Amino acid sequence: MILWAHQLIIGFEGTDPEHPCVKKMLRYAKEKKIIGVILFARNIYNHGQLKNLTRAFKEANPEIEIASDEEGR
């Protein structure tokens, strides 16, 4: 196991829990290989979608940190 990964907050492509990149990040979250994710404008298109995406991460790992980049918004 890569120990430094336990300190990473990762950005990713996709807006839906079924997107391949999001699925990979959800797996990493569940396995506690990452401590958080950062959401960019590319990950958000409306309130309901955002709620669904963040809920999926919290279900995978209730301790995960979810950050957002507001530079593009």
C-alpha positions in Angstrom: 0.0 0.0 0.0 1.2 3.5 -0.8 1.3 5.4 2.5 1.5 8.9 1.0 -1.8 8.4 -0.7 -3.5 8.5 2.7 -2.7 12.3 2.7 -4.1 13.1 -0.8 -7.1 15.2 -1.8 -7.7 14.4 -5.4 -9.5 16.1 -8.2 -11.3 14.0 -10.9 -13.4 14.0 -14.0 -17.1 13.3 -14.0 -20.3 14.5 -12.4 -22.1 11.2 -11.6 -21.3 8.3 -9.3 -21.6 6.0 -12.4 -18.9 7.8 -14.3 -15.7 5.6 -14.6 -13.4 8.2 -12.9 -15.9 8.8 -10.1 -16.3 5.1 -9.6 -12.5 4.9 -9.2 -12.5 7.7 -6.7 -15.4 6.2 -4.7 -13.4 2.9 -4.5 -10.3 4.8 -3.3 -12.5 6.6 -0.7 -14.0 3.3 0.5 -10.6 1.7 0.8 -9.4 4.9 2.6 -6.6 5.3 0.0 -7.4 9.1 -0.1 -8.6 11.5 2.6 -10.6 13.7 0.3 -11.7 15.0 -3.1 -11.8 18.5 -4.5 -14.7 19.5 -6.7 -14.2 21.8 -9.7 -16.7 23.5 -12.0 -16.4 20.4 -14.3 -17.9 18.3 -11.5 -21.0 20.4 -10.8 -24.0 21.4 -12.9 -26.9 21.7 -10.5 -27.8 21.3 -6.8 -29.4 17.9 -7.1 -26.5 16.4 -9.0 -24.0 17.9 -6.4 -26.0 16.4 -3.6 -26.0 13.0 -5.2 -22.3 13.1 -5.9 -21.4 14.2 -2.4 -23.7 11.7 -0.8 -22.0 8.9 -2.8 -18.6 10.0 -1.4 -20.0 10.2 2.2 -21.5 6.7 1.8 -18.2 5.3 0.6 -16.4 6.9 3.5 -18.2 9.0 6.1 -14.8 10.6 7.1 -13.9 11.8 3.6 -13.2 15.5 3.2 -15.0 17.2 0.3 -13.5 20.5 -0.9 -14.5 22.8 -3.7 -12.6 25.2 -5.9 -14.5 28.4 -6.4 -12.1 30.1 -8.8 -14.2 29.1 -11.8 -17.5 30.0 -10.2 
